Amino acid sequence: MLAPARWTEFGFVRDALGMSDSALSKQVTTLGRLGYVDVDKGYVGKRPRTWLWLNDQGRAALRRHIAALEQIAQQAAAHGARHRHPPRE
């Protein structure tokens, strides 16, 4: 959810993912501790807002994760192609 944008409002992410405030907050805290997400708090008018940003370190980690998933998928496809079940007669 954070990758396409520079800053994304917490409420937007929460609603788009169908998460509770506390569940998303825990994930953001974990990603923040890993150095992947930056958090900025402020106000829009009198309403408090929290914005999230997947920083450069987080974007690099996401790219590595996607590459690893793609490799797993390719290996599974290659393995499956070698081990096809014979057709039933």
SETIBA-909386 format. One line per field, with one value per residue (C-alpha): chain; y, z, x. Coordinates in nm, 3 decimals, padded with zeros to 5 digits. Example, Ala and Ser with C-alpha at 12.3 -4.5 7.8 and 13.67 -1.06 7.14 Angstrom:
// SETIBA-909386
c c(A,A)
y c(-00.450,-00.106)
z c(00.780,00.714)
x c(01.230,01.367)
//
This chain:
// SETIBA-909386
c c(A,A,A,A,A,A,A,A,A,A,A,A,A,A,A,A,A,A,A,A,A,A,A,A,A,A,A,A,A,A,A,A,A,A,A,A,A,A,A,A,A,A,A,A,A,A,A,A,A,A,A,A,A,A,A,A,A,A,A,A,A,A,A,A,A,A,A,A,A,A,A,A,A,A,A,A,A,A,A,A,A,A,A,A,A,A,A,A,A)
y c(00.000,00.240,00.167,00.373,00.696,00.927,00.969,00.782,00.873,00.609,00.605,00.541,00.242,00.110,00.130,-00.007,-00.310,-00.358,-00.348,-00.207,00.092,-00.123,-00.399,-00.149,00.043,-00.276,-00.344,00.014,-00.004,-00.324,-00.183,00.137,-00.053,-00.231,00.108,00.049,00.300,00.661,00.815,01.180,01.314,01.643,01.811,01.887,02.172,02.060,01.690,01.484,01.284,01.028,00.979,00.678,00.655,00.345,00.488,00.389,00.109,-00.025,-00.007,-00.204,-00.467,-00.490,-00.541,-00.819,-00.984,-00.974,-01.116,-01.402,-01.478,-01.475,-01.718,-01.951,-01.939,-02.011,-02.303,-02.444,-02.418,-02.587,-02.860,-02.913,-02.938,-03.222,-03.415,-03.431,-03.704,-03.945,-03.918,-04.168,-04.417)
z c(00.000,00.071,-00.229,-00.498,-00.296,-00.120,00.192,00.264,00.534,00.809,00.782,00.408,00.457,00.744,00.544,00.222,00.405,00.629,00.943,01.285,01.408,01.661,01.412,01.160,01.433,01.542,01.185,01.137,01.466,01.356,01.012,01.176,01.412,01.110,00.951,00.661,00.734,00.845,01.035,01.040,01.268,01.223,01.183,00.904,01.051,01.407,01.325,01.405,01.115,01.075,00.744,00.651,00.404,00.279,00.282,00.060,00.293,00.299,-00.079,-00.115,00.132,-00.061,-00.389,-00.229,-00.091,-00.427,-00.600,-00.348,-00.402,-00.780,-00.744,-00.529,-00.786,-01.074,-00.887,-00.804,-01.167,-01.288,-01.027,-01.115,-01.487,-01.416,-01.200,-01.387,-01.305,-01.597,-01.764,-01.658,-01.909)
x c(00.000,00.285,00.506,00.324,00.307,00.549,00.333,00.010,-00.240,-00.279,-00.660,-00.645,-00.413,-00.626,-00.947,-00.797,-00.656,-00.958,-00.746,-00.813,-00.614,-00.431,-00.340,-00.203,-00.024,00.156,00.267,00.385,00.578,00.751,00.836,00.957,01.188,01.334,01.397,01.156,00.879,00.889,00.598,00.498,00.226,00.051,-00.285,-00.524,-00.720,-00.786,-00.784,-00.473,-00.333,-00.057,00.124,00.335,00.621,00.799,01.151,01.443,01.552,01.195,01.168,01.493,01.366,01.038,01.227,01.436,01.122,00.944,01.254,01.268,00.898,00.947,01.239,01.027,00.747,00.988,01.145,00.802,00.693,01.012,00.978,00.612,00.693,00.936,00.691,00.365,00.121,00.068,-00.270,-00.537,-00.658)
//
